[in-house]
């Protein structure tokens, strides 16, 4: 049985070799590529490379 992954952002089917995991930070309610303390992390979520880049950028901008 093969596991299929879908992008959390756009819902497209993902290639497991190129997908990116981003953590959901409960303090900001944003997906980030930065380290998140365990008590504030909701775990990793799957994204395609383009969506991951967009989400990580939005999280960095929000933290300025």
PAVO-105218 format. One record per atom (N, C-alpha, C, O): x, y, z; residue in one letter; atom name. Coordinates in steps of 0.2 Angstrom, whole numbers, plus 5000, padded with zeros to 4 digits. Layout:
PAVO-105218
- X;Y;Z;r;a
- X;Y;Z;a;CA
...
//
This chain:
PAVO-105218
- X;Y;Z;r;a
- 5004;4994;5000;x;N
- 5000;5000;5000;x;CA
- 5004;5006;5000;x;C
- 5009;5007;5004;x;O
- 5003;5011;4996;x;N
- 5007;5017;4995;x;CA
- 5003;5023;4998;x;C
- 4997;5023;4997;x;O
- 5007;5026;5002;x;N
- 5004;5032;5006;x;CA
- 5004;5038;5001;x;C
- 5009;5039;4998;x;O
- 4998;5042;5000;x;N
- 4998;5047;4996;x;CA
- 4998;5054;5001;x;C
- 4994;5054;5006;x;O
- 5001;5059;4999;x;N
- 5001;5065;5002;x;CA
- 4998;5071;4998;x;C
- 4999;5071;4992;x;O
- 4995;5075;5001;x;N
- 4992;5081;4998;x;CA
- 4994;5087;5002;x;C
- 4994;5087;5008;x;O
- 4995;5092;4998;x;N
- 4997;5099;5000;x;CA
- 4992;5102;5005;x;C
- 4986;5102;5003;x;O
- 4994;5104;5011;x;N
- 4989;5107;5016;x;CA
- 4986;5113;5013;x;C
- 4981;5115;5015;x;O
- 4990;5117;5009;x;N
- 4988;5123;5006;x;CA
- 4983;5123;5001;x;C
- 4978;5125;5001;x;O
- 4985;5119;4995;x;N
- 4981;5119;4989;x;CA
- 4978;5113;4988;x;C
- 4973;5112;4983;x;O
- 4980;5107;4991;x;N
- 4976;5101;4991;x;CA
- 4979;5097;4985;x;C
- 4976;5091;4984;x;O
- 4984;5099;4981;x;N
- 4987;5095;4976;x;CA
- 4990;5089;4979;x;C
- 4993;5089;4984;x;O
- 4990;5083;4975;x;N
- 4994;5077;4976;x;CA
- 5002;5079;4976;x;C
- 5004;5083;4972;x;O
- 5005;5077;4981;x;N
- 5012;5078;4982;x;CA
- 5017;5072;4980;x;C
- 5015;5067;4981;x;O
- 5023;5074;4978;x;N
- 5028;5069;4977;x;CA
- 5032;5069;4983;x;C
- 5034;5074;4986;x;O
- 5032;5063;4987;x;N
- 5035;5062;4993;x;CA
- 5043;5064;4993;x;C
- 5045;5066;4998;x;O
- 5046;5064;4987;x;N
- 5053;5066;4987;x;CA
- 5054;5073;4987;x;C
- 5059;5076;4988;x;O
- 5049;5077;4985;x;N
- 5050;5085;4985;x;CA
- 5045;5088;4990;x;C
- 5046;5094;4990;x;O
- 5041;5085;4993;x;N
- 5037;5088;4998;x;CA
- 5041;5091;5004;x;C
- 5046;5089;5005;x;O
- 5038;5096;5007;x;N
- 5041;5100;5012;x;CA
- 5037;5099;5018;x;C
- 5030;5100;5018;x;O
- 5039;5098;5024;x;N
- 5036;5098;5031;x;CA
- 5037;5105;5034;x;C
- 5042;5107;5035;x;O
- 5031;5108;5036;x;N
- 5032;5114;5040;x;CA
- 5028;5113;5046;x;C
- 5023;5109;5046;x;O
- 5030;5116;5052;x;N
- 5027;5115;5058;x;CA
- 5022;5121;5059;x;C
- 5023;5127;5057;x;O
- 5016;5119;5062;x;N
- 5011;5124;5064;x;CA
- 5013;5127;5071;x;C
- 5013;5123;5076;x;O
- 5014;5133;5072;x;N
- 5016;5136;5078;x;CA
- 5009;5139;5081;x;C
- 5006;5143;5078;x;O
- 5007;5137;5087;x;N
- 5001;5139;5090;x;CA
- 5001;5146;5092;x;C
- 4996;5149;5093;x;O
- 5007;5149;5093;x;N
- 5007;5156;5095;x;CA
- 5005;5160;5090;x;C
- 5003;5166;5091;x;O
- 5007;5159;5084;x;N
- 5005;5163;5078;x;CA
- 5000;5160;5074;x;C
- 4997;5164;5069;x;O
- 4998;5154;5074;x;N
- 4994;5150;5070;x;CA
- 4996;5151;5063;x;C
- 4992;5151;5058;x;O
- 5003;5150;5062;x;N
- 5006;5150;5055;x;CA
- 5010;5144;5054;x;C
- 5013;5141;5059;x;O
- 5011;5142;5048;x;N
- 5015;5136;5047;x;CA
- 5022;5139;5045;x;C
- 5023;5144;5042;x;O
- 5028;5136;5048;x;N
- 5034;5139;5048;x;CA
- 5040;5134;5047;x;C
- 5039;5128;5048;x;O
- 5045;5136;5044;x;N
- 5051;5132;5043;x;CA
- 5056;5133;5048;x;C
- 5062;5130;5048;x;O
- 5054;5137;5053;x;N
- 5059;5139;5059;x;CA
- 5057;5134;5065;x;C
- 5052;5131;5065;x;O
- 5062;5133;5069;x;N
- 5061;5129;5075;x;CA
- 5055;5131;5079;x;C
- 5055;5137;5080;x;O
- 5051;5127;5082;x;N
- 5045;5129;5086;x;CA
- 5046;5125;5092;x;C
- 5047;5119;5092;x;O
- 5046;5128;5098;x;N
- 5046;5124;5105;x;CA
- 5041;5119;5105;x;C
- 5035;5120;5102;x;O
- 5042;5113;5107;x;N
- 5038;5108;5107;x;CA
- 5031;5109;5110;x;C
- 5026;5107;5108;x;O
- 5031;5113;5115;x;N
- 5024;5115;5118;x;CA
- 5020;5120;5114;x;C
- 5014;5121;5115;x;O
- 5023;5122;5109;x;N
- 5019;5127;5104;x;CA
- 5018;5124;5097;x;C
- 5015;5127;5093;x;O
- 5021;5118;5096;x;N
- 5020;5115;5090;x;CA
- 5014;5110;5089;x;C
- 5013;5106;5093;x;O
- 5011;5110;5083;x;N
- 5006;5106;5082;x;CA
- 5008;5100;5077;x;C
- 5004;5096;5075;x;O
- 5015;5100;5076;x;N
- 5018;5095;5072;x;CA
- 5019;5097;5065;x;C
- 5018;5103;5063;x;O
- 5021;5092;5061;x;N
- 5023;5094;5054;x;CA
- 5017;5093;5049;x;C
- 5013;5088;5050;x;O
- 5016;5097;5044;x;N
- 5011;5097;5039;x;CA
- 5014;5097;5032;x;C
- 5019;5100;5031;x;O
- 5012;5093;5027;x;N
- 5014;5092;5021;x;CA
- 5012;5098;5016;x;C
- 5007;5100;5016;x;O
- 5017;5101;5013;x;N
- 5016;5106;5008;x;CA
- 5020;5104;5001;x;C
- 5026;5101;5002;x;O
- 5018;5107;4996;x;N
- 5022;5107;4990;x;CA
- 5027;5112;4990;x;C
- 5027;5117;4994;x;O
- 5033;5112;4987;x;N
- 5038;5117;4987;x;CA
- 5036;5124;4986;x;C
- 5038;5128;4990;x;O
- 5032;5125;4982;x;N
- 5030;5132;4980;x;CA
- 5025;5135;4986;x;C
- 5026;5140;4989;x;O
- 5021;5131;4988;x;N
- 5016;5133;4994;x;CA
- 5020;5133;5000;x;C
- 5019;5138;5004;x;O
- 5025;5129;5001;x;N
- 5029;5129;5007;x;CA
- 5033;5136;5008;x;C
- 5034;5139;5013;x;O
- 5036;5138;5002;x;N
- 5040;5144;5002;x;CA
- 5035;5150;5003;x;C
- 5037;5154;5007;x;O
- 5029;5150;5001;x;N
- 5024;5155;5002;x;CA
- 5022;5156;5009;x;C
- 5022;5161;5012;x;O
- 5021;5150;5012;x;N
- 5019;5150;5019;x;CA
- 5024;5152;5024;x;C
- 5023;5155;5029;x;O
- 5030;5149;5023;x;N
- 5036;5151;5027;x;CA
- 5038;5158;5027;x;C
- 5039;5161;5032;x;O
- 5037;5161;5021;x;N
- 5038;5168;5020;x;CA
- 5033;5172;5024;x;C
- 5035;5177;5027;x;O
- 5027;5170;5023;x;N
- 5022;5174;5027;x;CA
- 5023;5173;5035;x;C
- 5022;5178;5038;x;O
- 5025;5168;5037;x;N
- 5027;5167;5044;x;CA
- 5032;5172;5046;x;C
- 5032;5175;5052;x;O
- 5038;5172;5042;x;N
- 5043;5176;5044;x;CA
- 5041;5184;5044;x;C
- 5043;5187;5048;x;O
- 5037;5186;5039;x;N
- 5034;5193;5039;x;CA
- 5030;5194;5045;x;C
- 5031;5200;5047;x;O
- 5026;5190;5047;x;N
- 5022;5191;5053;x;CA
- 5026;5191;5059;x;C
- 5023;5195;5064;x;O
- 5032;5188;5059;x;N
- 5036;5188;5065;x;CA
- 5040;5195;5066;x;C
- 5044;5195;5071;x;O
- 5040;5199;5061;x;N
- 5044;5205;5061;x;CA
- 5042;5210;5066;x;C
- 5045;5215;5067;x;O
//
